[in-house]
Amino acid sequence: MKVVAFERNLQGTGASRRLRNAGKTAGIVYGGNVDPKLIELDHNALWHALRKEAFHSSILELEIAGKIEQVLLRDVQYHPFKQLVLHVDFQRVDPNKPIHMKVPLHFLGAENAPAVKLASNVISHTMNELDINCLPGKLPEFLEVDLSKLEAGQSVHAKDVKLPAGVTLTLHVEQENPAVAQAVQPAGVAADEAAAPAAAEGETPAA
């Protein structure tokens, strides 16, 4: 994905306010062996780009004064109640150095899971992204989580997620191996099943 930005010379609250009034958003790009650079971007284009999942988890091509740098989106500051982006941070990437990223999870096959089809469980997504390490060229836009074999009461954990070649879980995720999805019985179903035996015990035998 390509992002067009322009160099910004002025900084401070007043300068940022003038940028916003002109439909621009302030930002910065940093990292690598180059000094940080102040930039400004078109607010509407940025707002629409931020609504795309891939914008948050992909290597972006940042064009400034005709030159393109590969970057990652690292931080976004939003206005507390207006649909307004106040500031964005981009980090330059070195194609030869591993990066740490949060990658979205896409859940597949839930409708075919035995937990759903045979036990009327519902599947709860306990995590929507995973921390990974990889070289920039290996960065996946998302990771797929296969739920089609999930049995009643079972969970899918981080280490159950199939990773592309060259991609690994970060150390703390590897060690903790948290659940990313689990099959649970709806509260109403559990209450009905518990009530059924009690009702049966209280029945009066037919004369």
Accessible surface in RSA format (square Angstrom, percent):
REM  Atomic radii and reference values for relative SASA: ProtOr
REM  Chains: A
REM  Algorithm: Lee & Richards
REM  Probe-radius: 1.40
REM  Slices: 20
REM RES _ NUM      All-atoms   Total-Side   Main-Chain    Non-polar    All polar
REM                ABS   REL    ABS   REL    ABS   REL    ABS   REL    ABS   REL
RES MET A   1    85.60  44.3  43.70  28.9  41.90  99.8  55.25  47.0  30.36  40.2
RES LYS A   2   120.51  58.8  87.46  53.7  33.06  78.7  45.26  40.7  75.25  80.2
RES VAL A   3    14.23   9.4  10.90   9.9   3.33   8.0  14.23  12.4   0.00   0.0
RES VAL A   4    75.59  49.7  63.39  57.4  12.20  29.4  63.39  55.1  12.20  33.1
RES ALA A   5     0.98   0.9   0.00   0.0   0.98   2.2   0.00   0.0   0.98   2.6
RES PHE A   6   106.47  53.3 105.01  65.0   1.46   3.8 106.47  64.6   0.00   0.0
RES GLU A   7    98.58  56.6  77.58  58.7  21.01  50.0  18.91  36.6  79.67  65.0
RES ARG A   8    21.11   8.9  12.37   6.3   8.74  20.8   6.62   9.0  14.49   8.8
RES ASN A   9   136.79  94.3 108.25 104.6  28.53  68.7  29.28  70.5 107.51 103.9
RES LEU A  10   117.17  65.3 114.42  81.9   2.75   6.9 115.94  81.4   1.22   3.3
RES GLN A  11   130.45  72.9 106.66  77.9  23.79  56.6  28.16  59.9 102.29  77.6
RES GLY A  12    43.52  53.7   0.00   N/A  43.52  53.7  36.81 101.0   6.72  15.0
RES THR A  13    98.35  69.9  85.04  86.2  13.31  31.7  53.69  72.1  44.66  67.5
RES GLY A  14    27.12  33.4   0.00   N/A  27.12  33.4  18.56  50.9   8.57  19.2
RES ALA A  15     9.07   8.3   5.29   8.2   3.78   8.6   5.75   8.1   3.32   8.8
RES SER A  16    25.42  21.5  24.56  32.8   0.86   2.0  10.16  21.6  15.26  21.4
RES ARG A  17   122.78  51.6 122.78  62.6   0.00   0.0  43.33  59.2  79.46  48.2
RES ARG A  18   145.34  61.0 139.24  71.0   6.10  14.5  71.89  98.2  73.45  44.5
RES LEU A  19    23.94  13.3  22.69  16.2   1.26   3.2  23.71  16.7   0.23   0.6
RES ARG A  20    72.62  30.5  55.98  28.5  16.64  39.6  11.02  15.1  61.60  37.3
RES ASN A  21   123.66  85.3  85.20  82.3  38.45  92.6  31.15  75.0  92.51  89.4
RES ALA A  22    70.93  65.2  38.99  60.2  31.93  72.6  51.75  72.9  19.17  50.8
RES GLY A  23    33.34  41.1   0.00   N/A  33.34  41.1  30.09  82.6   3.25   7.3
RES LYS A  24    55.55  27.1  54.90  33.7   0.64   1.5  26.75  24.1  28.79  30.7
RES THR A  25     0.03   0.0   0.02   0.0   0.01   0.0   0.01   0.0   0.02   0.0
RES ALA A  26     3.57   3.3   1.98   3.1   1.58   3.6   1.98   2.8   1.58   4.2
RES GLY A  27     0.00   0.0   0.00   N/A   0.00   0.0   0.00   0.0   0.00   0.0
RES ILE A  28    41.02  23.3  41.02  30.6   0.00   0.0  41.02  29.5   0.00   0.0
RES VAL A  29     0.00   0.0   0.00   0.0   0.00   0.0   0.00   0.0   0.00   0.0
RES TYR A  30    72.88  34.0  72.88  41.5   0.00   0.0  52.37  39.4  20.51  25.3
RES GLY A  31    21.88  27.0   0.00   N/A  21.88  27.0  17.56  48.2   4.32   9.7
RES GLY A  32    65.32  80.6   0.00   N/A  65.32  80.6  30.73  84.3  34.59  77.5
RES ASN A  33   160.70 110.8 117.70 113.7  43.00 103.5  41.14  99.0 119.57 115.6
RES VAL A  34    86.01  56.6  73.66  66.7  12.35  29.8  78.68  68.4   7.33  19.9
RES ASP A  35   116.52  81.6 110.62 110.1   5.90  13.9  28.21  66.4  88.31  88.1
RES PRO A  36    86.69  63.2  65.93  60.1  20.76  75.5  66.27  54.7  20.42 126.9
RES LYS A  37    64.01  31.2  60.77  37.3   3.23   7.7  29.14  26.2  34.86  37.1
RES LEU A  38    44.63  24.9  39.80  28.5   4.83  12.1  39.80  28.0   4.83  13.0
RES ILE A  39     0.00   0.0   0.00   0.0   0.00   0.0   0.00   0.0   0.00   0.0
RES GLU A  40    33.53  19.2  33.53  25.4   0.00   0.0   0.96   1.9  32.57  26.6
RES LEU A  41     3.00   1.7   3.00   2.1   0.00   0.0   3.00   2.1   0.00   0.0
RES ASP A  42    61.21  42.9  58.71  58.4   2.50   5.9  22.34  52.6  38.87  38.8
RES HIS A  43    19.62  10.7  19.62  13.6   0.00   0.0  13.91  14.3   5.71   6.6
RES ASN A  44   103.31  71.2 102.10  98.7   1.20   2.9  19.11  46.0  84.19  81.4
RES ALA A  45    63.15  58.1  48.19  74.4  14.96  34.0  57.26  80.6   5.89  15.6
RES LEU A  46     5.97   3.3   1.73   1.2   4.25  10.7   5.46   3.8   0.51   1.4
RES TRP A  47    52.27  21.0  52.18  25.3   0.09   0.2  43.19  23.0   9.08  14.7
RES HIS A  48   108.03  59.0 105.21  73.1   2.82   7.2  68.55  70.6  39.48  45.9
RES ALA A  49    17.84  16.4  16.38  25.3   1.46   3.3  17.72  24.9   0.12   0.3
RES LEU A  50    12.44   6.9   3.06   2.2   9.38  23.6   3.21   2.3   9.23  24.8
RES ARG A  51   178.99  75.2 140.94  71.8  38.05  90.6  43.03  58.8 135.96  82.4
RES LYS A  52   117.42  57.3 112.10  68.8   5.31  12.6  66.42  59.8  50.99  54.3
RES GLU A  53    79.83  45.8  66.03  50.0  13.80  32.8  41.02  79.3  38.81  31.7
RES ALA A  54    22.39  20.6  19.35  29.9   3.04   6.9  20.30  28.6   2.09   5.5
RES PHE A  55     2.20   1.1   1.96   1.2   0.24   0.6   1.96   1.2   0.24   0.7
RES HIS A  56    74.07  40.5  64.07  44.5  10.01  25.6  44.50  45.9  29.57  34.4
RES SER A  57     1.08   0.9   0.96   1.3   0.12   0.3   0.96   2.0   0.12   0.2
RES SER A  58    14.37  12.1  11.03  14.7   3.34   7.7  13.05  27.8   1.31   1.8
RES ILE A  59    33.52  19.1  21.11  15.7  12.41  29.9  21.11  15.2  12.41  33.7
RES LEU A  60     0.00   0.0   0.00   0.0   0.00   0.0   0.00   0.0   0.00   0.0
RES GLU A  61    71.80  41.2  71.80  54.3   0.00   0.0  10.93  21.2  60.87  49.7
RES LEU A  62     0.00   0.0   0.00   0.0   0.00   0.0   0.00   0.0   0.00   0.0
RES GLU A  63    39.23  22.5  39.04  29.5   0.19   0.4   3.47   6.7  35.75  29.2
RES ILE A  64     5.47   3.1   3.03   2.3   2.43   5.9   3.05   2.2   2.42   6.6
RES ALA A  65    82.83  76.2  38.98  60.2  43.85  99.7  60.03  84.5  22.80  60.4
RES GLY A  66    62.60  77.2   0.00   N/A  62.60  77.2  28.20  77.4  34.41  77.1
RES LYS A  67   160.07  78.1 155.83  95.6   4.24  10.1 101.52  91.4  58.55  62.4
RES ILE A  68    91.43  52.0  58.86  43.9  32.56  78.5  58.86  42.4  32.56  88.4
RES GLU A  69    42.71  24.5  37.35  28.3   5.36  12.8  30.73  59.4  11.98   9.8
RES GLN A  70    81.37  45.5  74.17  54.2   7.20  17.1  20.82  44.3  60.56  45.9
RES VAL A  71     0.00   0.0   0.00   0.0   0.00   0.0   0.00   0.0   0.00   0.0
RES LEU A  72     0.62   0.3   0.62   0.4   0.00   0.0   0.62   0.4   0.00   0.0
RES LEU A  73    15.91   8.9   5.47   3.9  10.44  26.2   5.47   3.8  10.44  28.1
RES ARG A  74    86.09  36.1  55.62  28.4  30.48  72.6  23.35  31.9  62.75  38.0
RES ASP A  75    64.89  45.5  59.51  59.2   5.37  12.7  18.99  44.7  45.90  45.8
RES VAL A  76    30.88  20.3  10.36   9.4  20.51  49.4  10.43   9.1  20.45  55.5
RES GLN A  77    89.26  49.9  84.95  62.1   4.31  10.3  26.59  56.6  62.67  47.5
RES TYR A  78   104.80  48.9  84.47  48.1  20.33  52.9  71.55  53.8  33.25  41.0
RES HIS A  79    39.27  21.5  31.94  22.2   7.33  18.8  11.96  12.3  27.32  31.8
RES PRO A  80   117.13  85.4  74.37  67.8  42.77 155.5  86.43  71.4  30.70 190.8
RES PHE A  81   166.13  83.1 129.38  80.1  36.75  95.6 138.46  83.9  27.67  79.2
RES LYS A  82   118.36  57.7 105.13  64.5  13.23  31.5  56.53  50.9  61.82  65.9
RES GLN A  83   146.19  81.7 125.29  91.6  20.90  49.8  39.39  83.8 106.80  81.0
RES LEU A  84    40.36  22.5  40.20  28.8   0.16   0.4  40.20  28.2   0.16   0.4
RES VAL A  85     0.03   0.0   0.00   0.0   0.03   0.1   0.00   0.0   0.03   0.1
RES LEU A  86    46.71  26.0  41.90  30.0   4.81  12.1  41.90  29.4   4.81  12.9
RES HIS A  87    44.30  24.2  44.04  30.6   0.26   0.7  31.80  32.8  12.50  14.6
RES VAL A  88     0.00   0.0   0.00   0.0   0.00   0.0   0.00   0.0   0.00   0.0
RES ASP A  89    29.56  20.7  29.56  29.4   0.00   0.0   0.25   0.6  29.31  29.2
RES PHE A  90     0.00   0.0   0.00   0.0   0.00   0.0   0.00   0.0   0.00   0.0
RES GLN A  91    55.91  31.3  55.91  40.9   0.00   0.0   1.24   2.6  54.68  41.5
RES ARG A  92    22.31   9.4  15.01   7.7   7.30  17.4  14.65  20.0   7.66   4.6
RES VAL A  93    19.30  12.7   1.08   1.0  18.22  43.9   5.52   4.8  13.78  37.4
RES ASP A  94    54.55  38.2  46.13  45.9   8.41  19.9  19.55  46.0  34.99  34.9
RES PRO A  95    84.18  61.4  75.44  68.8   8.74  31.8  75.44  62.3   8.74  54.3
RES ASN A  96   122.96  84.8 101.67  98.2  21.29  51.3  27.16  65.4  95.80  92.6
RES LYS A  97   126.55  61.7 126.33  77.5   0.22   0.5  74.35  66.9  52.20  55.6
RES PRO A  98    99.49  72.5  78.66  71.7  20.84  75.8  78.85  65.1  20.64 128.3
RES ILE A  99    20.16  11.5  13.02   9.7   7.13  17.2  19.65  14.2   0.51   1.4
RES HIS A 100    87.06  47.6  83.62  58.1   3.43   8.8  59.76  61.6  27.30  31.8
RES MET A 101     8.17   4.2   6.62   4.4   1.54   3.7   7.02   6.0   1.15   1.5
RES LYS A 102   108.80  53.1  99.98  61.3   8.81  21.0  69.28  62.4  39.52  42.1
RES VAL A 103     0.00   0.0   0.00   0.0   0.00   0.0   0.00   0.0   0.00   0.0
RES PRO A 104    18.27  13.3  17.84  16.3   0.43   1.6  18.27  15.1   0.00   0.0
RES LEU A 105    12.30   6.8   0.00   0.0  12.30  30.9   0.00   0.0  12.30  33.1
RES HIS A 106    59.76  32.7  56.09  39.0   3.67   9.4  41.78  43.1  17.98  20.9
RES PHE A 107    39.57  19.8  11.52   7.1  28.06  73.0  11.52   7.0  28.06  80.3
RES LEU A 108    83.59  46.6  80.54  57.6   3.04   7.6  83.59  58.7   0.00   0.0
RES GLY A 109    16.81  20.7   0.00   N/A  16.81  20.7   9.58  26.3   7.23  16.2
RES ALA A 110    32.09  29.5  31.32  48.3   0.78   1.8  31.43  44.3   0.66   1.8
RES GLU A 111   118.57  68.1 105.24  79.6  13.33  31.7  62.93 121.7  55.64  45.4
RES ASN A 112    81.81  56.4  71.92  69.5   9.88  23.8  15.02  36.1  66.79  64.6
RES ALA A 113     0.00   0.0   0.00   0.0   0.00   0.0   0.00   0.0   0.00   0.0
RES PRO A 114    31.60  23.0  28.15  25.7   3.45  12.5  30.59  25.3   1.01   6.3
RES ALA A 115     0.26   0.2   0.00   0.0   0.26   0.6   0.26   0.4   0.00   0.0
RES VAL A 116    51.18  33.7  42.12  38.1   9.06  21.8  42.12  36.6   9.06  24.6
RES LYS A 117   136.95  66.8 100.22  61.5  36.72  87.4  57.76  52.0  79.18  84.3
RES LEU A 118   153.97  85.7 116.99  83.7  36.98  93.0 120.89  84.9  33.08  89.0
RES ALA A 119    35.25  32.4  20.95  32.3  14.30  32.5  29.55  41.6   5.71  15.1
RES SER A 120    70.52  59.6  59.65  79.6  10.87  25.0  26.46  56.3  44.06  61.7
RES ASN A 121     9.78   6.7   5.46   5.3   4.31  10.4   0.00   0.0   9.78   9.4
RES VAL A 122    76.89  50.6  74.11  67.1   2.78   6.7  76.89  66.8   0.00   0.0
RES ILE A 123    30.62  17.4   4.23   3.1  26.40  63.6   4.23   3.0  26.40  71.6
RES SER A 124    43.02  36.3  35.65  47.6   7.37  17.0  20.60  43.9  22.42  31.4
RES HIS A 125    86.83  47.5  61.19  42.5  25.64  65.6  38.62  39.8  48.21  56.1
RES THR A 126    63.62  45.3  29.72  30.1  33.91  80.8  37.01  49.7  26.61  40.2
RES MET A 127    53.93  27.9  47.76  31.6   6.16  14.7  52.34  44.5   1.58   2.1
RES ASN A 128   103.42  71.3  94.51  91.3   8.91  21.5  29.16  70.2  74.26  71.8
RES GLU A 129    74.43  42.7  72.81  55.1   1.62   3.9  18.50  35.8  55.93  45.7
RES LEU A 130     0.91   0.5   0.00   0.0   0.91   2.3   0.91   0.6   0.00   0.0
RES ASP A 131    13.18   9.2  11.56  11.5   1.61   3.8   1.56   3.7  11.62  11.6
RES ILE A 132     0.49   0.3   0.35   0.3   0.14   0.3   0.35   0.3   0.14   0.4
RES ASN A 133    50.25  34.7  49.25  47.6   1.00   2.4  13.48  32.4  36.77  35.5
RES CYS A 134     6.60   5.0   0.48   0.5   6.12  14.4   6.12  15.5   0.48   0.5
RES LEU A 135    73.72  41.1  72.06  51.6   1.66   4.2  72.06  50.6   1.66   4.5
RES PRO A 136     6.45   4.7   2.78   2.5   3.67  13.3   3.18   2.6   3.28  20.4
RES GLY A 137    78.40  96.7   0.00   N/A  78.40  96.7  43.26 118.7  35.14  78.7
RES LYS A 138   107.27  52.3  95.80  58.8  11.46  27.3  52.04  46.8  55.23  58.8
RES LEU A 139    25.71  14.3   2.02   1.4  23.69  59.6   2.02   1.4  23.69  63.8
RES PRO A 140    19.06  13.9   9.91   9.0   9.15  33.3  19.06  15.7   0.00   0.0
RES GLU A 141    92.74  53.2  86.33  65.3   6.41  15.3  22.59  43.7  70.16  57.3
RES PHE A 142    74.06  37.1  64.80  40.1   9.26  24.1  64.80  39.3   9.26  26.5
RES LEU A 143     3.58   2.0   1.68   1.2   1.90   4.8   3.58   2.5   0.00   0.0
RES GLU A 144    94.86  54.5  84.35  63.8  10.51  25.0  22.26  43.1  72.60  59.3
RES VAL A 145     1.62   1.1   0.89   0.8   0.72   1.7   1.62   1.4   0.00   0.0
RES ASP A 146    90.38  63.3  70.20  69.9  20.18  47.7  37.87  89.1  52.52  52.4
RES LEU A 147     0.34   0.2   0.00   0.0   0.33   0.8   0.34   0.2   0.00   0.0
RES SER A 148    32.29  27.3  25.72  34.3   6.57  15.1  18.21  38.8  14.08  19.7
RES LYS A 149   163.36  79.7 151.53  93.0  11.84  28.2 117.08 105.4  46.28  49.3
RES LEU A 150     9.12   5.1   4.62   3.3   4.50  11.3   7.56   5.3   1.55   4.2
RES GLU A 151    83.75  48.1  83.75  63.4   0.00   0.0  26.89  52.0  56.86  46.4
RES ALA A 152    52.96  48.7  32.15  49.6  20.81  47.3  32.46  45.7  20.50  54.3
RES GLY A 153    62.88  77.5   0.00   N/A  62.88  77.5  31.38  86.1  31.49  70.5
RES GLN A 154    88.49  49.5  83.17  60.8   5.31  12.7  28.47  60.6  60.01  45.5
RES SER A 155    40.28  34.0  19.60  26.2  20.68  47.6   5.42  11.5  34.85  48.8
RES VAL A 156    16.04  10.6  15.77  14.3   0.27   0.6  16.04  13.9   0.00   0.0
RES HIS A 157    64.19  35.1  64.19  44.6   0.00   0.0  46.49  47.9  17.70  20.6
RES ALA A 158     0.16   0.1   0.00   0.0   0.16   0.4   0.00   0.0   0.16   0.4
RES LYS A 159   110.54  53.9  80.89  49.6  29.65  70.6  38.40  34.6  72.13  76.8
RES ASP A 160    93.17  65.3  60.66  60.4  32.51  76.9  21.26  50.0  71.91  71.7
RES VAL A 161     9.33   6.1   0.00   0.0   9.33  22.5   2.37   2.1   6.96  18.9
RES LYS A 162   182.00  88.8 165.88 101.8  16.12  38.4 115.70 104.1  66.30  70.6
RES LEU A 163    48.91  27.2  26.31  18.8  22.60  56.8  26.54  18.6  22.37  60.2
RES PRO A 164    60.23  43.9  44.26  40.3  15.97  58.1  57.10  47.1   3.13  19.5
RES ALA A 165    86.54  79.6  62.68  96.7  23.86  54.3  74.60 105.1  11.94  31.6
RES GLY A 166    51.78  63.9   0.00   N/A  51.78  63.9  29.54  81.1  22.24  49.8
RES VAL A 167     8.43   5.6   0.00   0.0   8.43  20.3   0.00   0.0   8.43  22.9
RES THR A 168    78.06  55.5  76.93  78.0   1.13   2.7  67.04  90.0  11.02  16.7
RES LEU A 169    14.13   7.9   3.79   2.7  10.34  26.0   3.79   2.7  10.34  27.8
RES THR A 170    11.06   7.9  11.06  11.2   0.00   0.0  11.06  14.9   0.00   0.0
RES LEU A 171   125.96  70.1 118.08  84.5   7.88  19.8 121.04  85.0   4.92  13.2
RES HIS A 172    88.14  48.2  85.67  59.5   2.47   6.3  58.31  60.1  29.83  34.7
RES VAL A 173     6.33   4.2   5.98   5.4   0.34   0.8   6.33   5.5   0.00   0.0
RES GLU A 174    71.68  41.2  69.72  52.7   1.97   4.7  28.82  55.7  42.86  35.0
RES GLN A 175   131.41  73.5  95.35  69.7  36.07  85.9  38.38  81.7  93.04  70.6
RES GLU A 176   123.28  70.8  94.97  71.9  28.30  67.4  42.26  81.7  81.01  66.1
RES ASN A 177    43.11  29.7  38.01  36.7   5.10  12.3   9.65  23.2  33.46  32.3
RES PRO A 178    37.38  27.2  28.73  26.2   8.65  31.4  37.38  30.9   0.00   0.0
RES ALA A 179    27.00  24.8  18.13  28.0   8.86  20.2  18.13  25.5   8.86  23.5
RES VAL A 180     0.00   0.0   0.00   0.0   0.00   0.0   0.00   0.0   0.00   0.0
RES ALA A 181     0.00   0.0   0.00   0.0   0.00   0.0   0.00   0.0   0.00   0.0
RES GLN A 182    60.79  34.0  60.79  44.4   0.00   0.0   2.05   4.4  58.74  44.6
RES ALA A 183     2.69   2.5   0.00   0.0   2.69   6.1   0.00   0.0   2.69   7.1
RES VAL A 184    55.95  36.8  51.89  47.0   4.06   9.8  55.95  48.6   0.00   0.0
RES GLN A 185    75.15  42.0  53.81  39.3  21.34  50.8  17.17  36.6  57.98  44.0
RES PRO A 186    40.82  29.8  33.24  30.3   7.58  27.6  40.82  33.7   0.00   0.0
RES ALA A 187    88.19  81.1  69.53 107.3  18.67  42.5  76.36 107.5  11.84  31.4
RES GLY A 188    46.27  57.1   0.00   N/A  46.27  57.1  40.00 109.8   6.27  14.0
RES VAL A 189    48.89  32.2  47.42  42.9   1.47   3.5  48.41  42.1   0.49   1.3
RES ALA A 190    41.40  38.1  35.50  54.8   5.90  13.4  37.05  52.2   4.35  11.5
RES ALA A 191    60.82  55.9  48.99  75.6  11.83  26.9  56.88  80.1   3.95  10.5
RES ASP A 192   101.82  71.3  94.34  93.9   7.48  17.7  28.69  67.5  73.13  72.9
RES GLU A 193    98.23  56.4  88.09  66.6  10.14  24.1  41.70  80.7  56.53  46.2
RES ALA A 194    73.11  67.2  50.74  78.3  22.37  50.9  61.30  86.3  11.81  31.3
RES ALA A 195    58.75  54.0  50.21  77.5   8.54  19.4  57.37  80.8   1.38   3.7
RES ALA A 196    60.82  55.9  47.70  73.6  13.12  29.9  56.18  79.1   4.64  12.3
RES PRO A 197    74.28  54.1  67.15  61.2   7.13  25.9  73.79  60.9   0.49   3.0
RES ALA A 198    63.30  58.2  50.83  78.4  12.47  28.4  53.70  75.6   9.60  25.4
RES ALA A 199    64.43  59.2  48.29  74.5  16.15  36.7  60.43  85.1   4.00  10.6
RES ALA A 200    58.99  54.2  45.62  70.4  13.37  30.4  46.14  65.0  12.85  34.0
RES GLU A 201   151.94  87.2 116.45  88.1  35.49  84.5  50.62  97.9 101.32  82.7
RES GLY A 202    63.89  78.8   0.00   N/A  63.89  78.8  37.08 101.8  26.81  60.1
RES GLU A 203   127.22  73.0 104.99  79.4  22.23  52.9  40.77  78.9  86.44  70.6
RES THR A 204   121.70  86.6  95.41  96.7  26.29  62.7  65.82  88.4  55.88  84.5
RES PRO A 205   119.50  87.1  95.76  87.3  23.74  86.3 108.26  89.4  11.23  69.8
RES ALA A 206   104.88  96.4  65.44 101.0  39.44  89.7  75.30 106.0  29.58  78.4
RES ALA A 207   152.66 140.4  71.40 110.2  81.26 184.8 109.95 154.8  42.71 113.1
END  Absolute sums over single chains surface
CHAIN  1 A    12377.1       9717.1       2660.1       6911.8       5465.3
END  Absolute sums over all chains
TOTAL         12377.1       9717.1       2660.1       6911.8       5465.3
